[in-house]
């Protein structure tokens, strides 16, 4: 969506949601100070499913992951729930679905806030392990893992 006017971007998001049931947004900090992330817009409206966000992946990885999850939701009725692990998101590893608190939405999912005209939608963060199978909350997790995959809003009751 680079080099498009705000009206063009809004039209693209609306068209994607109308045609596919969701749109994918990727955010990268040109200065490299913040981690990149990608998220869905429209899953909640189209399928009653929480929106999905994934942090720390390149666009080339984040887009197919979110799209694959969206296809499973749209075509197979797949449901992802907070507080559960899933082995069908990434190959050979489990991913954990973390419920993101609404007070964190403004820092991450601006297009969802615009689309829904507020924060009346659920949001799940797809958390993936490092190559050693550790999650950021594991006691043996490295500082790099913790920094490269922040848990948005922190863990509640994990």
C-alpha positions in Angstrom: 0.0 0.0 0.0 3.0 2.3 -0.3 2.7 5.5 -2.2 -1.1 5.5 -2.2 -3.3 8.3 -0.8 -5.3 7.6 2.3 -8.5 7.3 0.2 -6.9 4.8 -2.1 -5.7 2.7 0.9 -9.1 2.8 2.5 -10.7 1.7 -0.8 -8.2 -1.2 -1.1 -8.9 -2.4 2.4 -12.6 -2.3 1.9 -12.3 -4.0 -1.5 -10.1 -6.8 0.0 -12.6 -7.4 2.8 -15.5 -7.5 0.4 -13.8 -9.8 -2.0 -11.7 -12.1 0.3 -13.2 -11.6 3.8 -10.2 -9.8 5.1 -7.3 -7.6 4.2 -3.6 -7.9 5.3 -1.7 -4.9 6.7 2.0 -5.0 7.2 3.8 -2.3 9.2 7.5 -1.7 9.2 9.5 1.1 10.8 11.7 2.6 8.1 14.2 3.7 10.8 14.4 0.2 12.2 13.5 1.2 15.8 10.4 -1.0 16.0 9.7 -4.6 15.1 7.7 -5.2 12.0 4.3 -6.8 12.3 1.4 -7.9 10.1 -2.3 -8.2 10.9 -5.8 -8.9 9.5 -8.6 -6.5 9.0 -12.1 -7.8 8.4 -12.0 -11.4 9.9 -14.3 -10.3 12.8 -16.9 -8.7 10.5 -16.8 -11.4 7.8 -16.6 -14.5 10.0 -17.1 -13.5 13.6 -13.5 -14.5 14.3 -10.9 -12.4 16.2 -8.5 -10.4 14.1 -4.9 -11.9 14.0 -1.6 -10.1 14.5 1.9 -11.6 14.2 5.1 -9.7 15.3 8.7 -10.0 14.2 8.2 -11.7 10.8 9.1 -10.2 7.5 6.2 -9.4 5.2 7.2 -12.4 3.1 6.5 -14.7 6.1 3.8 -12.8 7.9 1.5 -12.4 4.9 1.2 -16.1 4.0 0.8 -17.0 7.7 -2.1 -14.6 8.3 -3.6 -15.5 4.9 -3.4 -19.2 5.6 -5.1 -18.7 8.9 -7.8 -16.5 7.2 -8.4 -19.2 4.5 -8.8 -21.9 7.2 -11.3 -19.6 9.0 -13.2 -18.8 5.8 -13.2 -22.1 4.0 -13.1 -24.7 6.8 -14.7 -22.8 9.7 -11.4 -23.0 11.7 -11.5 -21.2 15.0 -8.5 -19.9 17.0 -8.9 -19.2 20.6 -6.9 -17.3 23.1 -4.8 -19.4 25.5 -4.4 -22.4 23.2 -1.5 -23.9 21.2 -2.0 -24.9 17.6 0.2 -27.2 15.5 -1.3 -26.2 12.1 -0.1 -22.6 11.7 3.7 -23.1 11.1 5.4 -26.3 10.0 6.9 -28.4 12.8 6.2 -26.0 15.6 3.2 -25.1 17.8 2.0 -21.5 17.9 0.2 -19.9 20.9 -2.8 -17.6 20.5 -2.6 -14.6 23.0 -5.5 -12.3 23.6 -4.4 -8.7 23.1 -5.9 -6.1 25.5 -7.8 -3.3 23.9 -5.6 -0.6 25.5 -2.8 -1.9 23.3 -4.7 -1.7 20.0 -3.7 1.9 19.1 0.0 1.0 19.0 -0.6 -1.8 16.6 -3.8 -2.1 14.7 -4.7 1.3 13.4 -6.4 0.1 10.3 -8.7 -2.2 12.4 -9.6 0.8 14.6 -10.4 2.8 11.5 -12.4 -0.1 9.9 -14.5 -0.9 12.9 -14.7 2.8 14.0 -13.4 1.9 17.4 -12.1 -1.1 19.4 -15.2 -3.3 19.4 -13.4 -6.3 18.0 -11.2 -9.0 19.5 -7.5 -9.4 18.6 -5.3 -12.5 18.9 -1.5 -12.4 18.7 0.0 -15.5 17.1 3.1 -16.2 19.1 5.7 -18.6 17.7 8.7 -20.3 19.3 12.4 -19.8 18.4 14.3 -22.5 16.6 14.9 -24.3 20.0 11.2 -24.5 20.6 11.2 -21.9 23.3 8.5 -19.2 23.7 9.3 -15.8 25.1 7.9 -16.7 28.5 10.0 -19.8 28.9 12.6 -19.4 31.7 15.4 -20.5 29.3 14.3 -18.0 26.6 17.1 -15.8 25.4 17.0 -12.0 25.6 17.0 -11.8 21.8 13.9 -14.0 21.6 12.1 -11.9 24.2 13.1 -8.6 22.4 12.2 -9.9 18.9 8.8 -11.2 19.8 7.2 -9.1 22.5 3.9 -10.3 23.9 1.6 -7.4 23.2 0.3 -6.1 26.6 2.1 -8.9 28.4 0.9 -12.3 29.4 -2.2 -12.6 31.5 -2.4 -15.8 33.5 0.0 -17.9 31.5 
